[in-house]
Amino acid sequence: MSKNVSRNTLGFWSLVWLLGLAGQLCWNMENQWFNTFVYAKIAKDPTIISWMLAISATATTISTFLFGCVSDRKGNRKSLVAIGYILWGVFTILFGTTQFLKHKSGDEAALIGVAFAVIAADAIMSFFGSMGNDIGFNAWINDHMNEKNSGSLGAALAVQPVIGTIAGTVLGGFLVGSDDNYMRLFVVIGLLVIALGLISLFGMKDSVSLRPSKKGSFANQFISIFNVKEYLQHRELVFVNLMLAVYFISFNVYFSHLGNFMIYYLGFTADMMGLIEGVGLLLAMFTTIPAIKLIREDRSSLLILVAILLNSVGLFIIGLFVSPSNVNPSTIWNPHLLAGVLFVGIGYILFLQTITVWSKRLYPEDARGQFEGIRIIFYVLIPMVVAPLISNPIIKTSGEFVDEYGFTEYLPTNTLFLAGVFILLMTLIPLVLANREHINAAE
């Protein structure tokens, strides 16, 4: 019996890490390499990226609500994970084929057509990615989370995006290479995600406590999640989600353009960019170990405060002390840039690790799938719609350049990181309110 328990535990944690890391690699590719792909293959214009963010976020949110309701009613996560991951991988590969849609420089109508195809392909990929990862995988994690493993699961979920970013940037830079072979990157990552979808089809088991949760017809249950009055009764969760939204508005203002900032503004190659990010984030990852203990001791508010302050320091360093004149693109040794990435990385890891556990503990047991959909509104939809409204005009104003052929290019500059600091500090407001509700609930 103990062997069966050990085997089940090993299988569970293997799926947690394999599915989690594969998903994060794919998300990292979308959040980082899709944007550099646009600059390399389509046009150096942040407007395309802004539309990609907004439309894909909308597709993600629709998918999350739709499949969250389906998952709760069926009492099944496994099928969503398997089917979602397989289709996610397929459309990741198909996204890469948009580079073969040709347009001539200066042909605005043709550029709009190609941009539309890129945006549509990204949205379809995001739709199935959300089905498999945001709803299927995350709801599966929620079903298995308890007091004993919540800290470890929270650490795993927080570390995975970092490992995904490190592996994604380093591996992505290697695969793209000096010849800008983005198709190679999309094929490799796409096939990996397809393989994990097939593995989950045969190796994943839903929680024994998971039961179908049907509340009237499908339409009634789907619409019920938009009951604002009922949602507002979960006051602590409301403020935790507001924290999530404000933080990731700030995050998407600068991170969506970080790759293009380092490659096209500072002059690094794609592989060197990956190494610099990788070193800083790898060191930052070790902060998850002491954070587990603090989360278990119910010190989440303190951890998030520390995360916000450290993240702000990192953004200030990059915004004020990093420029093309004081970096050496041929080497990894750029102290100011490395320090900035390190502080941003520590803040990001601690924030995500802590708020992931905090929010999931507050979900109603009979509607975890649908409440994961609500989380996506604050984690994805709002940040990815609002952030481009801030970053796009900043880039157009501060980063306008004319290339050697006389064409106008728009490159992200230091101003983005300073704007990010201002928005990030606003996260302190919902933090105070969430902490107050948490204290009241404990009394």
C-alpha positions in Angstrom: 0.0 0.0 0.0 2.9 2.4 0.8 4.3 1.6 -2.6 1.1 2.6 -4.2 1.0 5.8 -2.2 4.6 6.6 -3.2 3.8 5.8 -6.8 0.7 8.0 -6.8 2.6 10.9 -5.1 5.5 10.6 -7.6 3.0 10.6 -10.5 1.1 13.6 -9.1 4.2 15.7 -8.6 5.6 14.6 -12.0 2.5 15.9 -13.7 2.5 19.1 -11.6 6.0 19.9 -12.9 5.8 18.5 -16.4 2.5 20.0 -17.3 3.3 23.2 -15.4 6.7 23.8 -17.0 5.4 22.9 -20.5 2.6 25.3 -20.1 4.9 28.1 -18.8 7.3 27.5 -21.7 4.5 28.0 -24.1 3.2 31.1 -22.3 6.7 32.5 -22.1 7.1 32.0 -25.8 3.8 33.9 -26.4 4.6 36.7 -24.0 8.2 37.2 -25.1 9.1 35.6 -28.4 5.8 36.4 -30.1 6.6 40.0 -29.6 10.2 39.8 -30.9 8.8 37.7 -33.8 6.6 40.6 -34.7 9.5 43.1 -34.7 11.7 40.7 -36.6 9.3 39.3 -39.2 6.4 41.8 -39.4 7.1 45.4 -38.4 8.7 47.3 -35.6 5.4 48.8 -34.4 4.1 48.2 -30.8 0.5 48.7 -32.0 0.5 45.1 -33.4 1.7 43.8 -30.0 -0.9 45.9 -28.2 -3.7 44.3 -30.3 -2.2 40.9 -29.8 -2.3 41.3 -26.0 -5.8 42.6 -25.9 -7.4 40.1 -28.3 -5.6 37.1 -26.9 -6.5 38.2 -23.4 -10.2 38.3 -24.4 -10.0 34.9 -26.0 -8.3 33.5 -22.9 -11.0 34.9 -20.7 -13.9 33.6 -22.8 -12.2 30.2 -22.9 -11.7 30.2 -19.1 -15.3 31.0 -18.3 -16.7 28.6 -20.9 -14.6 25.6 -20.0 -14.6 26.5 -16.3 -18.4 26.0 -16.3 -18.1 22.8 -18.4 -15.4 21.4 -16.1 -17.4 22.1 -12.9 -20.6 20.6 -14.4 -18.8 17.5 -15.7 -16.6 17.0 -12.7 -13.7 16.4 -15.0 -10.4 18.2 -15.4 -8.4 15.5 -17.2 -10.1 15.9 -20.6 -9.7 19.6 -20.7 -5.9 19.3 -19.9 -5.3 16.6 -22.6 -7.4 18.1 -25.4 -6.4 21.7 -24.5 -2.6 20.9 -24.5 -2.8 19.0 -27.8 -4.6 21.8 -29.6 -2.4 24.4 -27.9 0.7 22.8 -29.4 -0.9 22.4 -32.8 -1.9 26.1 -33.1 1.5 27.2 -31.7 3.1 25.6 -34.7 0.5 27.1 -37.0 1.2 30.5 -35.6 4.7 30.4 -36.9 3.4 29.9 -40.5 2.2 33.5 -40.5 5.8 34.6 -41.2 5.3 33.3 -44.7 2.6 35.9 -45.4 4.6 38.5 -47.3 4.2 42.2 -47.5 6.3 45.0 -49.0 7.7 47.8 -46.9 5.4 50.8 -47.1 2.4 48.7 -48.3 0.0 49.6 -45.4 -2.9 47.6 -46.6 -0.9 44.4 -46.9 0.7 45.0 -43.5 -2.7 45.3 -41.9 -3.8 42.0 -43.5 -0.7 40.2 -42.2 -1.1 41.8 -38.8 -4.7 40.6 -38.6 -3.6 37.0 -39.4 -0.9 37.2 -36.7 -3.4 38.5 -34.1 -6.0 35.9 -35.0 -3.5 33.0 -34.9 -2.3 34.2 -31.4 -5.9 34.4 -30.2 -6.8 30.9 -31.3 -3.7 29.5 -29.6 -4.5 31.4 -26.4 -8.1 30.0 -26.4 -6.9 26.4 -26.3 -4.0 27.2 -24.0 -6.4 28.6 -21.5 -8.6 25.6 -21.9 -5.7 23.2 -21.1 -3.6 25.2 -18.6 -5.6 28.0 -17.0 -8.8 25.9 -16.4 -7.8 22.3 -16.8 -4.4 22.3 -15.1 -5.0 25.0 -12.5 -8.4 23.6 -11.4 -6.8 20.2 -11.2 -4.2 21.7 -8.8 -6.9 23.4 -6.8 -8.7 20.1 -6.4 -5.6 18.5 -4.9 -4.5 21.4 -2.7 -4.7 21.0 1.1 -3.1 22.5 4.2 -0.1 20.2 4.0 0.8 20.8 0.4 -0.4 24.3 -0.2 2.9 25.9 0.5 4.8 23.5 -1.7 2.2 23.8 -4.5 2.3 27.5 -4.2 6.1 27.5 -4.5 5.9 25.1 -7.5 3.4 27.4 -9.3 5.5 30.4 -8.5 8.8 28.9 -9.6 7.4 27.4 -12.8 6.9 30.7 -14.6 10.5 31.7 -13.6 11.9 28.4 -14.8 9.8 28.8 -17.9 11.2 32.3 -18.4 14.7 31.1 -17.9 14.4 28.0 -20.1 12.2 29.8 -22.6 14.6 32.8 -23.1 17.8 30.7 -23.2 16.3 27.9 -25.2 14.3 30.3 -27.3 17.4 32.4 -28.1 19.3 29.2 -29.0 16.6 27.9 -31.3 15.9 31.3 -33.0 19.6 31.8 -33.4 21.4 34.4 -35.4 19.4 33.7 -38.5 16.0 34.5 -36.8 14.6 31.0 -37.3 11.4 31.5 -35.3 9.7 28.6 -37.0 12.2 26.2 -35.4 11.2 27.5 -32.0 7.5 27.2 -32.5 7.8 23.6 -33.8 9.9 22.4 -30.9 7.7 24.0 -28.2 4.5 23.0 -30.0 5.6 19.4 -30.2 6.6 19.4 -26.5 3.1 20.6 -25.5 1.4 18.1 -27.7 3.5 15.3 -26.1 2.5 16.4 -22.6 -1.2 16.5 -23.7 -0.9 12.9 -24.8 0.8 11.9 -21.5 -1.9 13.5 -19.4 -4.5 11.7 -21.5 -3.2 8.4 -20.2 -1.4 9.3 -16.9 -3.6 11.9 -15.2 -6.2 11.2 -12.5 -8.8 13.6 -11.3 -9.2 14.1 -7.5 -11.3 11.5 -5.8 -13.2 14.3 -4.1 -14.2 15.9 -7.4 -17.9 15.7 -8.2 -20.1 17.2 -10.9 -21.5 20.5 -9.7 -24.7 21.3 -11.7 -26.7 24.3 -10.7 -29.7 24.3 -13.1 -29.1 24.5 -16.8 -25.7 25.2 -18.4 -26.8 28.7 -19.4 -28.0 29.5 -15.8 -24.8 28.2 -14.3 -22.7 30.0 -16.9 -24.5 33.3 -16.3 -24.4 32.8 -12.5 -20.7 33.5 -12.4 -21.4 37.1 -13.6 -23.5 37.7 -10.5 -21.6 40.6 -9.2 -23.5 40.8 -6.0 -22.7 37.3 -5.0 -19.0 37.7 -6.0 -18.7 40.9 -3.8 -19.7 38.8 -0.8 -16.2 37.3 -1.0 -14.7 40.6 0.1 -11.2 39.3 0.9 -11.0 37.6 -2.5 -12.2 40.8 -4.2 -9.3 42.8 -2.9 -6.8 40.0 -3.6 -7.9 40.0 -7.2 -7.6 43.7 -7.4 -4.0 43.4 -6.2 -3.5 40.9 -8.9 -4.9 43.2 -11.6 -2.9 46.3 -10.6 0.4 44.3 -10.2 0.0 42.7 -13.7 -1.0 46.0 -15.3 2.4 47.2 -14.2 4.1 44.0 -15.2 2.6 44.0 -18.7 3.6 47.6 -19.3 7.2 46.7 -19.3 7.6 42.9 -19.5 5.8 42.6 -22.9 8.5 44.8 -24.4 11.5 43.6 -22.4 12.8 41.4 -25.1 12.6 44.2 -27.8 14.1 46.7 -25.3 17.1 44.5 -24.8 17.5 43.3 -28.4 16.6 46.4 -30.4 17.3 49.3 -28.0 20.3 48.0 -25.9 21.7 45.9 -28.8 21.9 42.4 -27.2 21.4 39.3 -29.3 18.5 37.0 -28.4 20.7 34.4 -26.8 22.6 36.9 -24.7 19.3 38.5 -23.6 18.1 35.0 -22.4 21.3 34.5 -20.4 21.1 37.8 -18.6 17.5 37.2 -17.7 18.3 33.7 -16.8 21.1 34.5 -14.3 19.0 37.1 -12.4 15.9 35.0 -12.3 17.8 31.8 -11.3 19.2 33.6 -8.3 15.8 35.1 -7.4 14.2 31.6 -7.5 15.9 30.6 -4.3 13.7 33.1 -2.3 10.7 30.7 -2.7 12.2 28.4 -0.1 11.9 30.7 3.0 8.7 32.1 1.5 7.0 28.7 1.9 7.4 28.9 5.7 6.1 32.4 5.9 3.0 31.5 3.8 2.3 28.6 6.1 2.6 31.0 9.1 0.0 33.2 7.4 2.4 36.1 6.7 1.2 36.6 3.1 0.6 40.3 3.5 4.2 40.9 4.6 5.6 38.8 1.8 3.6 40.8 -0.8 4.7 44.1 0.7 8.4 43.0 0.4 7.8 41.8 -3.1 6.3 45.1 -4.3 9.2 47.1 -2.7 11.9 44.9 -4.2 10.3 44.9 -7.6 10.1 48.7 -7.5 13.8 48.9 -6.7 14.6 46.7 -9.7 12.5 48.8 -12.1 14.1 52.0 -10.8 17.6 50.6 -11.5 16.7 49.6 -15.1 14.7 52.8 -15.7 17.4 55.2 -14.3 20.7 53.5 -14.7 20.6 51.2 -17.8 21.0 52.7 -21.3 22.7 51.9 -24.6 25.7 54.0 -23.5 26.5 52.0 -20.4 25.9 48.4 -21.4 28.1 46.0 -23.3 26.0 43.8 -25.5 28.8 41.4 -26.2 29.0 40.1 -22.6 26.7 39.0 -19.8 28.5 41.2 -17.2 26.4 44.3 -17.0 26.1 45.0 -13.3 23.3 47.5 -13.4 21.1 45.5 -15.7 21.8 42.2 -13.8 20.9 43.9 -10.5 17.7 45.3 -11.9 16.6 42.0 -13.4 17.5 40.3 -10.0 15.3 42.6 -7.9 12.5 42.5 -10.4 12.7 38.7 -10.5 12.7 38.4 -6.7 9.6 40.7 -6.4 7.8 38.9 -9.2 8.5 35.4 -7.8 7.5 36.3 -4.2 4.3 38.1 -5.4 3.1 35.3 -7.6 3.9 32.5 -5.2 2.1 34.3 -2.3 -1.0 35.6 -4.1 -1.5 32.2 -5.9 -1.9 30.4 -2.6 -3.8 33.3 -1.0 -6.4 33.4 -3.7 -6.9 29.7 -4.2 -7.6 29.2 -0.5 -10.6 31.6 -0.8 -12.3 29.7 -3.7 -15.7 28.1 -3.0 -15.3 24.3 -3.2 -18.2 23.8 -5.5 -17.1 26.5 -8.1 -13.4 26.3 -8.3 -13.4 26.1 -12.1 -15.6 29.2 -12.5 -13.7 31.2 -9.9 -10.5 30.4 -11.8 -12.3 32.2 -14.6 -12.8 35.2 -12.4 -9.1 35.2 -11.6 -8.3 35.3 -15.3 -10.2 38.5 -15.6 -7.9 40.1 -13.1 -4.7 38.2 -14.0 -5.0 38.3 -17.8 -7.9 40.3 -19.3 -7.7 43.6 -17.4 -3.9 43.8 -17.4 -3.5 42.9 -21.1 -6.2 45.4 -22.2 -5.2 48.3 -19.9 -1.4 47.9 -20.1 -1.1 48.5 -23.9 -3.1 51.7 -23.5 -0.3 52.9 -21.2 2.8 51.4 -22.9 1.9 52.0 -26.6 1.7 55.8 -26.4 4.9 55.8 -24.2 6.8 53.9 -26.8 5.4 56.0 -29.7 6.4 59.2 -27.8 9.8 58.3 -26.4 11.0 55.6 -28.8 10.5 56.9 -32.3 13.5 56.3 -34.5 14.2 56.4 -38.3 16.3 53.4 -39.7 18.9 53.6 -42.3 16.3 53.1 -45.0 14.2 56.1 -43.9 11.4 54.0 -42.3 10.1 54.9 -38.8 10.6 52.4 -36.0 9.2 52.5 -32.5 11.5 50.9 -29.8 10.8 50.5 -26.1 13.0 52.7 -23.9 13.7 53.2 -20.2 10.5 55.3 -19.7 8.4 52.1 -19.7 10.1 50.9 -16.5 9.6 54.1 -14.7 5.9 54.1 -15.6 5.8 50.5 -14.3 7.1 51.6 -10.9 4.3 54.2 -10.5 1.6 51.7 -11.3 3.3 49.0 -9.2 3.2 51.1 -6.0 -0.6 51.5 -6.4 -0.8 47.7 -5.6 -0.3 48.7 -2.0 -3.9 50.1 -1.8 -5.7 46.8 -2.4 -3.0 45.0 -0.3 -4.0 47.1 2.8 -7.7 46.4 2.2 -7.2 42.7 1.6 -5.1 42.4 4.8 -7.8 44.1 6.8 -10.5 41.7 5.5 -8.2 38.8 6.3 -7.7 39.9 9.9 -11.5 40.5 10.3 -12.2 37.0 8.9 -9.8 35.4 11.4 -11.3 37.1 14.4 
